[in-house]
Every structure is written in structure tokens, then in C-alpha cells.
Amino acid sequence: MLPLGHLGIGGTLARYFFAMSQKKVSPLIERNTVRVLLLGCMAPDLIDKPIFYFLKAINASTQYISCTRTLGHSLIFWLFLGIGSYFLTKKRVKTPFCPLILPFLFGLISHFALDLIEDALLGVTQTSELQLPFSESSALIALFYPFYRDSFAQYPFHDLKDHLWTRLFSLSTIFEGVGLALLFRKELAISFSKKPS
């Protein structure tokens, strides 16, 4: 899924479930919390996509960075990062649990869920002619790396333009449109423009 889908759909779902977990009736959340939640919605792509396209741009090939869903999309990466962060900040932070970790996790979970749903609904597209079974989903392979497979999926895209062109003529465009519409919803606009009282 592309950014608008993750930010709009993922952000809306994550905000709803986060608000429910906080026992709040209103889905309106403090501005910083919304920002961290949206960062969680995009974090895996902010790590993986720039690395993949940079390596493609300089014609560097590696067996590990073979698609836009690699380490940033793996549970083990986030588990190690979380454990490391906990131990590094344990002595400096007085509270045992940073209040912004939970919204980040809700955003991160929404990202993983949407990638899996997209691959399940749209099929695992390698080219416009070739459809692969869900077991070949790059989201599924990355999420459970290295337990599901010992390498990441292979993408046939040569650059960002090629990737976007393939997505433009698929149902992925509908997800992006829905995401864009959800970004303009009143609750999200208020969250960014007004300070909480």
C-alpha cells in the first residue's frame, strides 16, 4: 500500500482502536499522539522504500534488500528495537512505559495489517500478467522473516516510477483514494489544527 492508504485508512483504524484502549468515547486524540500514531503507520515504509530505491538508483544489488518490504516490515526488527530502546532508556526515564509507545504500536500494527490485507485482496502482483499465491506475499515473508523464509521477496520493479505505474492500474488506487478522503475527515483535521483544551 502507498502512503495515503496507510495514513488515511491505517491512521483512522489505529486512532479508533487506540481511543478504545484508553477508554475514551471520542476518537479525538491529542496532537502529538496523533503524530506519533501516523509515524507508526508509515515507519516500515520510511525505512525500507528509500533504501530499496536508492540501491536501485545506483545499480547496487543485494540479496537482502530485494523489495520494498524488508527489515522495516519484520516483527523481529521491531521487537529487537523495542527491547533495546527499553534497556537504553530504563535508567533515564522515570516512568516504565512511555505514553507515546502505545499509539506508535497501533500505527505499526495497522501498517502490517493493511499490507497483508492488500496482498490478500489484490493478489501478489509481480507484473501485470503474473499473479502469485498469497504464500508469496512480500508482506507475509517480511513480517515473519527469518522464520517463514530466509530471504525477502523479489520485486521486478526497476525504479519508483515502474512501481507506481504498476500500482496505478490496480485496485490499490482505490485504497489511496479512500485514504485521502479519510485524511480530510473532521477529527483528523481538528487534531492537527487545534490544541487540546
C-alpha positions in Angstrom: 0.0 0.0 0.0 1.1 3.5 -0.7 1.3 6.5 1.8 -2.2 7.8 1.5 -3.7 4.4 2.2 -1.5 3.9 5.3 -2.0 7.4 6.6 -5.7 7.6 6.0 -7.1 4.1 6.5 -4.4 2.9 8.9 -4.4 6.2 10.8 -8.2 6.1 11.2 -8.2 2.5 12.3 -5.3 2.9 14.7 -6.8 6.1 16.2 -10.1 4.3 16.8 -8.5 1.3 18.5 -6.1 3.5 20.5 -9.0 5.6 21.7 -10.9 2.4 22.7 -7.9 1.1 24.6 -7.8 4.4 26.5 -11.5 4.1 27.5 -12.2 7.3 25.7 -15.5 7.8 23.9 -14.3 10.3 21.4 -11.7 9.3 18.8 -10.2 12.8 19.0 -6.7 12.3 20.4 -4.1 14.9 21.4 -2.0 16.3 18.5 1.4 14.7 19.5 -0.3 11.3 20.0 -1.8 11.5 16.5 1.5 12.5 15.0 3.3 9.5 16.7 0.4 7.2 15.6 0.8 8.4 12.0 4.6 7.9 12.2 3.9 4.3 13.3 1.6 3.9 10.2 4.5 4.9 7.9 7.6 3.7 9.8 8.2 0.4 7.9 7.9 2.2 4.5 10.1 5.1 5.7 12.8 2.6 6.4 12.5 0.1 3.5 11.4 2.1 0.5 14.2 4.7 0.5 16.9 2.0 0.9 15.5 -0.2 -1.9 15.1 2.7 -4.4 18.5 4.2 -3.5 20.2 0.8 -4.2 18.2 0.5 -7.4 19.3 4.1 -8.5 23.0 3.3 -8.0 22.6 -0.2 -9.5 23.8 -1.9 -6.4 22.3 -5.3 -5.9 21.9 -7.2 -2.7 20.1 -10.4 -1.8 18.8 -8.9 1.4 17.3 -5.6 0.1 15.3 -7.2 -2.8 12.0 -5.4 -2.4 10.3 -2.5 -0.6 9.3 -4.8 2.3 12.4 -6.0 4.1 13.7 -5.4 7.7 11.5 -2.4 8.4 8.5 -4.7 7.8 9.7 -7.6 10.1 8.4 -8.2 13.5 11.8 -9.3 14.7 13.3 -5.9 13.8 10.7 -4.0 15.8 11.0 -6.5 18.7 14.8 -6.0 19.0 14.4 -2.2 18.5 11.8 -2.1 21.3 13.8 -4.2 23.7 16.9 -2.2 23.0 15.1 1.1 23.5 13.6 -0.1 26.8 17.0 -1.0 28.2 18.7 2.2 26.9 16.1 4.4 28.4 15.3 2.4 31.5 17.6 4.4 33.8 16.8 7.8 32.3 13.0 7.7 32.1 11.1 7.7 35.4 8.0 6.0 34.0 8.4 2.4 33.0 6.3 2.9 29.9 6.5 5.9 27.6 2.9 7.1 26.8 3.7 7.5 23.1 4.8 3.9 22.6 1.3 2.6 22.5 0.0 4.9 19.7 3.2 4.1 17.7 2.5 0.4 18.1 -1.2 0.8 17.0 0.1 2.6 13.9 2.7 0.0 13.2 0.2 -2.9 13.6 -2.2 -1.1 11.2 0.6 -0.9 8.6 1.3 -4.6 8.8 -2.4 -5.4 8.7 -3.1 -3.2 5.6 -0.1 -4.7 3.7 -1.3 -8.2 4.4 -4.9 -7.3 3.5 -3.8 -5.6 0.3 -1.8 -8.7 -0.8 -4.7 -11.0 0.1 -7.4 -9.0 -1.7 -5.4 -7.7 -4.7 -3.2 -10.8 -5.2 0.5 -10.8 -5.1 1.3 -8.9 -8.3 4.8 -9.3 -9.8 3.9 -7.9 -13.2 0.7 -7.0 -14.9 0.5 -10.6 -16.3 1.7 -12.6 -13.4 -0.2 -13.3 -10.2 1.3 -15.4 -7.4 -0.4 -17.1 -4.4 -0.7 -15.3 -1.1 2.1 -17.5 0.4 4.4 -15.5 -1.9 3.2 -12.2 -0.4 6.1 -9.9 0.3 4.3 -8.6 3.4 3.9 -12.1 4.8 7.5 -13.0 4.0 8.9 -9.8 5.6 6.7 -9.9 8.6 7.8 -13.3 9.7 11.4 -13.0 8.5 13.6 -15.1 9.0 11.2 -17.8 10.3 8.9 -18.0 7.3 11.7 -17.6 4.7 15.4 -16.9 5.0 15.3 -14.2 2.3 12.9 -11.5 1.3 10.6 -11.4 -1.7 12.0 -10.3 -5.1 10.4 -7.3 -6.9 10.6 -6.9 -10.6 10.4 -3.1 -10.4 13.4 -1.2 -11.8 12.6 2.1 -10.0 9.9 4.0 -8.2 8.2 5.1 -11.4 7.9 1.5 -12.5 6.4 0.5 -9.1 3.9 3.4 -9.1 2.9 2.7 -12.7 2.1 -0.9 -11.8 0.0 0.3 -8.8 -1.8 2.9 -10.7 -3.7 0.3 -12.8 -4.7 -1.8 -9.8 -7.3 -1.7 -7.0 -4.5 -0.2 -4.9 -5.6 3.2 -6.4 -9.0 2.8 -4.6 -7.2 2.3 -1.2 -5.3 5.5 -1.9 -8.5 7.4 -2.7 -10.2 6.2 0.5 -7.1 7.0 2.5 -7.0 10.6 1.0 -10.7 11.1 1.9 -10.1 9.8 5.4 -7.2 12.2 5.9 -9.6 15.1 5.4 -12.1 13.9 8.0 -13.1 16.4 10.6 -11.5 14.5 13.6 -8.0 14.4 12.0 -8.1 18.0 10.8 -9.1 19.2 14.3 -6.3 17.1 15.8 -3.7 18.9 13.8 -5.1 22.4 13.8 -6.4 22.9 17.4 -4.6 22.4 20.6 -6.5 20.2 23.1 -8.3 22.1 25.9 
